Amino acid sequence: MALASVHSRAQTGLEAPPVTVEVDLSGGLPMLAIVGLPEAAVKESKDRVRAAINNSGFSFPQRRLTVNLAPADLPKDGGRFDLAIALGILAASGQIPAQALAGYEFLGELSLTGELRAVRGALPAALAVRACQRTLVVPEGNAAEVALAGADHAYVAASLAAVAASLAGEPLWTRPKVANRVAPVAASADMADVRGQHQARRALEIAAAGGHSLLLIGPPGSGKTMLASRLPGLLPPLTHEQALQVAAIASISTSGFGLAQWGRRTFRAPHHTSSGVALVGGGSVPRPGEITLAHGGVLFLDELPEFERSVLEVLREPLESGHITISRAARQAEFPAAFQLVAAMNPCPCGYLGDASGRCHCTPERIARYAGRISGPLLDRIDMHLRVAPVEHEVLLAQDYSAEDSAAVRTRVVAARERAVARGHDCNAALSARDMDMHCPLATDARRVIEQAMRRLNLSARAYHRVLRVARSIADLAASKVITAQHMAEAIGYRQLDRS
């Protein structure tokens, strides 16, 4: 009777809880049983493991094998345990030294030939293994992401045979070698391409400086999508820890992690036919949705009223809390969702309300029904509302037109963000009511302006706090410690739906 233990990692949201793969080799009829709450992909690993062992120059034991994935109450899914199960079988049968497995953790799916295939969630596992002062062994396809967690705590290998040989004293695995640096900001979408739209450009700069959500309202062709796509280029570079978290989210997603994404602000633009589950995440095995994939970046919802109202309502809690908790019968997972929302909509169903050509024939009832697709509580949670007018033909046709580029605007945005960080916050959108009492001093005339606006516009307490946060960002761009009447008036100007 022989017993071997191998360490591995499961995946639950962004967490990578430890799993011990215990393999017992005993007498009896030849069979392989896997216990410990395995799902279908894990149960099927017995056939992959058998073929991989035989095709890697080893012999599969013709005895009774019991594989236990502990803890037993943690669901296990995917092919990530193939390598650990195969090594446990080889160690239990004496084909590799069992004591050599100590200090290592193993992730990887096996092909029938014994080659290792990449798995999802390698980066969260690598971060967890590094914290435990162990070394993670993964397929070569996961080299780029595990290197981000530190190459000193990882090895990459091409096959089961290479891992077994390395454990036996012939090192065929290697350290992952990937440059760990923040990529430059993409120049494909630059503010210099935006003609006219001076107020919208200013609103975009304020939104970037304070991390504020923004709603753009204007007719088709006025540049709403173009403006929204320029916002990621105005945001400050991600810190190393922020970039690691964004990369970890990409690692567990369906599309996976690519090195070209490292250090970049994400820009997600789901179609208006997307479901609530697609937006917030879910499934029997909880997966991140669009709001989590936009973490640290921008979530752009074009044609906002065309989304199902129930889909939009799921945004209310993440906009306030910055995270989303998905609960299922057997599982619960929490994902980060600190995204910056930019939405766009037409002023009416046809889009041409107020156009001088008189193309709009929408009745007041249709216009009210169209606007009513967006609930008041959701609008209240959007910091800035701005009407975007069409660009004049003279501006579009001008040959010598020049505009400020994204790099120049980003310099001011970074300076404003540094003032917020000096006060102890990443951005002004995250200020609590107590923080605003401390960090948003109002000049006397500014207090009069906001008092008049609250009476005339009937602002809610939430809307008041959002106006105050936007005013704080405007003051930071002006390098002012005190919020003046001019700052307050401009901030109130970005609550245009409250006025209407």
Secondary structure, 3 states (H helix, E strand, C coil): CEEEEEEEECCECCECCEEEEEEEEECCCCEEEEECCECHHHHCHHHHHHHHHHCCCCCCCCCEEEEEEECCCCCECCCCCHHHHHHHHHHHCCCCCHHHHCCEEECCEECCCCEEECCCCHHHHHHHHHHCCCEEEEEHHHHHHHHHCCHHHEEEECEHHHHHHHHCCCCCCECCCCCCCCCCCCCCCCHHHCCCCHHHHHHHHHHHHHCCCEEEECCCCCCHHHHHHHCHHHCCCCCHHHHHHHHHHHHHCCCCCCHHHCCCCCEECCCCCCCHHHHHEECCCCEECHHHHCCCCEEEECCHHHCCHHHHHCCHHHHHHCEEEEECCCCEEEEECCCEEEEEECCCCCCCCCCCCCCCCCCHHHHHHHHCCCCHHHHHCCCEEEECCCCCHHHHHCCCCCCCCHHHHHHHHHHHHHHHHHCCCCCHHHCCHHHHHHHCCECHHHHHHHHHHHHHHCCCHHHHHHHHHHHHHHHHHCCCCCECHHHHHHHHHCEHHHHC
